[in-house]
Amino acid sequence: MHDSFVTYKNFYFLKVASALTAVLIIFYLFHDAYPEPNGGSWLGYLLGILGAVILIWLSLLGIRKRRYRESQGNTVSWVSAHIYLGSALIIITTLHSGFQFALNIHFLGYFLTLLVVLTGFYGLYAYSVYPDKITANCGDLTRDTMFDEVIDLDERSLAIAESVSADFYAQILDLIESCRVKPSLFQQIFSNSDYKNANLESLVNRIKNSINSDHDNRDNLNLLHDLIIGKYALLKKIDWDIRYNCRLNWWLYLHVPLTLALIAAVAIHVFIIFYYWW
């Protein structure tokens, strides 16, 4: 049975992360820090070092993913570790801080940790939901293939419209030249409304009316109607494909820079600690 990155080896990394955080919480509860729990105690240093090691190790996933074709089996385990150990970082960094927060570089590292993990949670949701939606929407078709089919439908529509009337030909030609599928960034991320094209819908209604009145061209008009409807359906699929792929990947434009900023903040945090220590 194929394991997903969530259920890898019967939730192996969930168990590892849960056991690790449970042990650390027990240590924290029974640790006698003076005057109060803080990052400067032996446990605080241990938690800080552990958190930094996990952060750097999990950051290597980006490199690992680029070698996906070379190590497909291992990639699933790395992603699973990334999810659960990354989530454990929230608890580790909170215990490291001793629940002492102030507006300084140390808190910045903690805040960035929360943002990195939260964007990662969205990534988990996205990779669990949108690949199936993309497959359901497009089937075996790629976006380039769908655009090629749209071009083929346009050419066939023009050929039929030319035999119906010059007016129909001109309207369809104008529609081809003006038709665009370009949802805004807001629509790509948030909107769930179908693609709409008023000019295309107007053409479909005109063809329907002409079918009832122009008996001589009824067969051609029926065929033209089917071609235009087919094009409209493809444009909707393309529009949804653009949206689903955006929703699958946009979070990385936050997650990766935030991770780099977190690594920088941790480096500064460590430098300041050792600077004052020495």
Helices and strands as residue ranges (DSSP letters): H 8-30, H 42-59, H 61-66, H 72-97, H 105-138, H 143-164, H 166-178, H 185-189, H 198-213, H 218-249, H 252-277
